Each structure stands twice: as structure tokens, then as C-alpha cells.
Amino acid sequence: MYLFLITFLILYGGIHLYAFLKLRDAFRLRPHQIWLLILWMFFMTIIPLLVRGAEQFGMEKAALFFAWPGYLWMGFVFIFTSALLFTDAVTLFYRLVLRQLSSRLPDYIYSRNVCRITLLLAVVASGYAYIEAGQIRSEHVVIVSSKLPSSISRIRIVQISDVHIGLLLQKSRQMRILEKITEAKPDILVSTGDLVDGKLNRDYAISEHDPLAALLAAIPAPSGKYAVIGNHEVYAALPQAVAFSRAAGFTMLRNQSVQLTNGITISGVDDRAANHKSLADPGIETALLNSVSKYSFHLLLKHRPEILPESDGHFDLQLSGHVHGGQIFPFNFLVRLRHPIPCGTTRTPAGSSIHVSRGTGTWGPPMRLLAPPEVTIIDIISRP
């Protein structure tokens, strides 16, 4: 935890320092303005820690008070500094080229003007990103299989992932998610982790008695609802997160499989953040997959889009999330360095399929830029 806090403060503080230096020079701030900007950026750097601290002590109103400005600013400053880094790289390249040509940089490329324009564009992009986070899309995937019983022509699975029910998931967005699920008319509803976020207990914030749990439980899914835990269920408080998921109507698959009467077997594995050797051991997943009949359509629910070499080919379709599609451009490029399997549907070397969701909600900033949220509709079609 201490290592995480130190790393966070160094990285996030460095982002603010870079933005501060650019803004100071671009607007030629006076001493008192400089000190105001320093105080603002210092406060914004530590505000995520204040939010978590308020949550830990059950101070919901204080957490909300800090969360909205803190996380909206976080999204903005990510967009702003990313754009500044890009313009600095372009300007540096341009300067090097002009130096070789013995020319000077035109006045309109001067760094102050570039920073001011970038600031304006970042404000506009941040507003759009906030709106985009609420524009939930239905992504449609079709998988053809010969493993369904002859009496069944289609099975519809609806996937939600990374909803992050917590402080900043507004009721309007909750209702849009529920509407998308209901409109899809799922036979099976699955959650591939991070359904909840933040501090959970019976007396504060989200609990199994939350009204949203009852609304999720009321959605018809004739063949059942199934979920796995993600890393944020562990961070939030695992027993309470599991209790909420069960109250929402989900059967929790914790390194377990269930065989349905419609010819589908669903396996679910715990996220490795569970930090229990018995749960994190990759041999558990391998043994689980090997125990399933190869004649059944095998659906694997796994929070992170990772495929063990020994698991590939032992499932027909894996559903995952976790990466949010980067959530805020250009972080999608950074995500691909750690998780190379792209969002969308991919065929594996051994002939299985994996669909990686961009996620249905948001983590941190309630914003998405060029990574819209999704509710995924997967139709398993019987091959004649």
C-alpha cells in the first residue's frame, strides 16, 4: 500500500508539475496567481486520497464532495497533459528540422499559443468525454457453434463488465444500463467483474440492500445470471461485494463450473487480486477447464483479458473486461502494452474466441474519450 501511494503521488504529482509549468509560462502568471495555482494543483493531487479516506471512515457526503471535482479534474488533466506532450513532441521535431534548414520557428507555433489552444481543446474534449461516458452502446457478437442441442437455434448472452457501482455512478446512468440489458432480452446475463467499487458495508454506501441490486435481480434471464469477481470487488470488501452480487440475482462462480440444460457450461475464475494462493494458482483454472466435457459449449468468465497457454483451446468463448478500452484516449495505447489482446472479439491460436468488453461504467473520472461504454450481446447460433 505504501509503495502504491508513493508511486501514485510521484506520477500524479509529476503530471501536475508539468501542467503547472506550462500554464505558468503560457499565461505569464503573477506571483499571487502562481501561488493560487500551486495550492489548487496540490489539493487536486491529494484529493483521490481524501476520497478514499472519507470512504474508509464512512463519511459518504464528504467523499462525494471531494470525488466530483477531484475525478473530473483528473480526467481533464490527463487529457490536457497528453495533448501537451504530443504538441511538445511535434514542436521539438519541427525545431530540429528547422535547425537543419537554418530557419526559425514561426510566431504562431510559439509555445504559449500552443498551450492556450491545447487548454481550450482539452476543456472541450473533457466535456465530450463526460457526455460519452453516459452513451452506452449495445455491441453485438455472433458465435456459430455445433455444440448446441438440435432443439435450440440460438442462445443470447448479455455481458456487463466494469460497471463500478459506487460514488459517481449516477442514477440516470444506472437506468440506461438496466434499459440496455432489458431491451436485449437475455437468456443468460453475466458480469465479468468490477460490478462494484468503493467501500462496502451494511451501513454505508452500497450493500446487498441497495435498490440497484433489486433492479438487477428483477431483469428476466431464463437460464440464469452468473458473475465472477474482479480486482475492485477485492479492494471494496470481498464478502460484501459478493453479497451485493448475489442480491442482484447473480450466481457467483468462484473457480467453479455450472452446466446448463441448454447445452452451455459456464466456468468462472477469481481474479488474481484475491491474493489467496489457492485461488491465484493457474493450475486451478487449468484443472477447472479440463473437467468440462468437450461436447458442451464452454463459456469462460474471467475478469482480465489473459489466456494461459494451457487454457487455450479448452473453452469456446472467454468473456473478459478490466481494461476499459483505455477509457480516456490515448491510454488505450498504454493498456495494450500490458494487455495485448484488443477490445472486441478475437480468435485465439488454438481456435477459441475471446471478447474483451470496453466496460459498462467508469473507474475514477466519470469520463470516456473515444472508448464508449458497452453492454455486449452475444448470440450463440447453432450450426446446422
N, C-alpha and C positions, 0 to 999 in steps of 0.2 A: 504493500500500500504506500509506504514512504517513497519507494522508487517510482511508483506511478505518479505520485503528487509532484515529486521533483521534476520528473520528465515533462509532465503537463505544464508546470509553471515555466519551465525553460522554453518549451516550444511555443506555448500560447503567449508568454511574455515577449518572446522574440518577435512574433508576428506583430504585436502591438508596438514594439520599439521601431520596427521597420515602418509601420504605418505612421507613427508619430513623427519620425524624421522627415518623411515625405510631405506630410501635411504642414509641418512647421516651415519647411522651405517653400512650399508652393504658395502659401498664403502670407508669408512674411509676418508671422505672429509676433505680437508684442509680449513682453515678459509676463504680464498677468494672464494673457491668453494662453501662453505656453504652460503656466502652472495649472490652469484650469484643465487643459488637455491632458496633462500628466496625471492629475487626480482622477479624471474620467477614465483614462485607459488603465490605470492601476485598479480602480474599482471594477471595471469590466473584466480584467484578468482574473480576479479572485471571486467574482460573483458566482460561477458554477460551484465553487467550493461552499459558498454561503447557502446556495440552494440545497446541496446535499446535506449540509449540516442542519438546516432547518427541517428537512425531511426526517433526519435521524431522531430529532427531538420532538417530532410530532407537531411542528409549527406550520400547518398547511397554508395559512394565509400569508405568512412571511415567505414561505417557499414560492408561492405563486407571485407575490410582489416582486421578488428578485428574478424569478425564472423568465417572465415575459421579456423585460428589457435585456436581460443577460443573454438569452439564447437567440433573440432576434439580432442583437448586436454581433453575436458570434457568427451567425450566418453571413451578415453583411461584411464583417471584417475578413472572413475567409474569401469572399468574392472579390472584395476590394484589393487585398494584398496579392491574390492570384493574378488579377488583371495587372497590377503594378509590376509584378515580377515578369510577366510577359512583355509589357511595354519596355521595361528596363533592358530585357534581353534583346529586343528588336532595336532599341536605340543604341545599345552598345555595338551591335553588329553594324548598324548604319554608320556609326562613328568610325569604326575600324575601316570600313570600305572607303569612306570619305578621306580618311587619313592617307590611305594609299593613293588617292586621287588628288591629294593636296587641296582639298576643298573644306569648307566649314559647314557646320550644321545649320540649316535654315532656322530662322527665328520661331516659326510655328511649331517646330519639333522640340523647342526648349522644354526642359523637364517640368517647369512649373505649369505650363499649359497642358502638358500631357497628364500630369497628376490631377489637375482640376477637371479635365474631361473624363478621366478614369473614375473619379469620385462620383460625378453625375451619372455615368453609366452604371456604376456599382449600386447606386441608390435605386435606379430603375430596375436593374436585374434582381435586386433583393425583393422589391415589391412584387415582381412577376413570380419569383421563387415562392413567396408566401402563398400567392394565389394557386400556383401549380400544385402545391402540396395538398390542396383540397380537391383537385380534379382527378378523382380516382378512375382509372381505366379498367375495362374488362379485357384481359388478354386471353385469346382462345388458342388452345393447343389440341391437336388431334393425334392420337396414337392408335395405330391399327395393330391388332393382335389376334392370333389364332387360339389364344388360351381361354377365351370366354366360353361359357356354355352355349350350345347351339340355340337355346331358347332366349338368349339375351343378345340384342343387337347393339346396344350402347349403354355405357355406364358413365355418368357425369360426376367428376370430382371437382370440387371448388377448393382452391387453396388460398388461405390468407397467411401472411408472414410478416413478422416485424411490425406489428400494429403499435406496440409500445404504448399501451394504455397507461396513462399517468397524468401528470400535472397539466400538460399542454395539449392533450388530445381533446379538442372542443367537442361539445355535444353535436354540433352540426356535422362535423366530420365523422363522428361515430355513426350518425344516422345514415350518411352516404355510404359508409362501408356496409352497414346492415342491408341497405336497399340493394346494393350491387349483388350481395350474396343471395338475397331472397329472389331477385329477378332471374338469377342463373338457375334456380330450381335444382339444387344439387342432390344427387343420390348419396354422395359422401362429402362431408365437409372436413377439411384438415387444416391444422395450424402448425406451421413448421418453425415454431419457436419465437421467443421475444413477444409473446402476446401481451405481456405486462411489463411495466417499468416502474422505477421509483420504489419508495419504501412501502411495504405492505404489512398491515396487521389488522386486527379486528376493529380497532378503534379509530384508525386514521387512514385517509385516502382510500385505496382500493381494497376490498375484501370480497369474500365469497358472497356477501350480501349486497354487493354493488348492483344497481339497476341494470347496468350494461350486461352483467352475467345472465340475468333473467332474459334479456332481449336476445342474446346469442342462443340461449337454450331453447327459445321459442321458434327458432328458424327450423323448418322441416328439413330433415335429411334422413330418408327412409332406411338407408344402410348404415347410418351412424356417423358420429363425429369423433375424430381422432387427433391427438396432438402430441408433440414432443417438446421438451424443454430446450430453450436457447440459453445463451450466456446471461441474458438480463433477468431471466427467472431466478438464476443463481444469485445475481447481485441484489435483486429486490428482496428476497427472503423465500427460499425454495418451498418450504411447506405451505406458506400462504399462497404463493403463485400457483402451485399445484391445486390447492383448494379452490382458487378462483376459476381455474380452467375446468375443473370438474363441475363446479356450479354452473358454468357456461354450457354444460352438456357434453364436454369432451371426455373421451376415454383416454387417459394418459398412457402412452406406450413408452415405458422406460426399459429399453433393451428387451422388448417383448414383441411378439407377433400375434396377430389375430387373423383367423381365416373366416371370410365371409361366405355366405351361401351363394353369392352371385359370381363366384369364381375368382375373386380377388383376395390375396393375402397381403395384409399391411404390416410392415415391420417399422418400429420406431426406435431410434437410439438416442441416448442422452448426449447433450453437448459436453465436450471435454472440460468446460469450465466447472463442471460438477466437482472436480478435484478429488474424486474418490478413485483409487486405483482400480477397484473392481468395476467401476463404471467407465473409466477412461481407457482401459486396456483395449487396444484394437482387436485383440483376439475374441473379445465379447461380440463385436459386430460380425466378425467372420463366422463364428460359430452360429450366431443367430441366422445369418443369411443361408448358411449351409443346411440348416434344419428345415428349410421351407421346400416343399415339393416343387420341382422344376416344371410341373404341368399346370401350376397355378400362376395367374398373372401376379407378379410380385411388385408391390409398391413400397418403396423405402422412403421414410420420412427422416430427414437429417438436417439439422439447422444450418451447418456450414457446408458450402458447396465444395466438399472434398471427397474424393473417391479413392479408397485404399486399393492398391493394385490387386490384392487378394479378394476384394469385394466385387470388382468389375466383372460383369457377366453373370453375377448371381442375383441380379434384380432386373426387372424390366424397365422400371421408371423410378428415378430418385427425384424427390421434391425438396428443394432447399431454399434458403434466403440469406440472411445475415449481412450481405454486402450492400444492400440498398441501392445498387447501381451507382455507388459513389455518393448518392443523394444530392450533392452540390457540385456541379461541374467546376473545375476539372478533376475532382477527386476520384472520378471513375478510372482515370489512368493510374493513380496510386493504388487503388483497390486491386487492379489487375496484376500488379507486381506480387501481391500476397495471395490472391485467389485468381488464378489464370483462367478458370472456367467462366465464360462470359454470362451475363444475364440473358435469359431466353432459353431456348431448347437446343441441346447439343447431343450428338451421338458419340458414345464413348468408343475407345478402340476395341472393346470386347463385344460391342453390339447392343449395349444397354442405352437408355436415354436418361438425361438429367435436365430438369427445368429449374433454373435459378430465378426466383422472383426478385423484382426490384424492391419489394416490400410494400405493405399497405399503409403504413403510417410513417412517422419520422422519429429519429433519435436526435436529441439535442435541439438544434434550431428547428422550429416548425416550418421548414422551408425545403423545397426541392427545386433544383435548377437542371433542366434537361434530363431529369430522371423521374418521370411522373410515377405516382404510386399505382399499384395494380392489385386487382383481385383476379386470380387466374382460374380460367375454366378449362378443365382437361376432359376431353371426351375420349374414352376408350371405346373404339369401334371394333366390332367383331369382323374378322376377315372371313369371307365365305369359304 
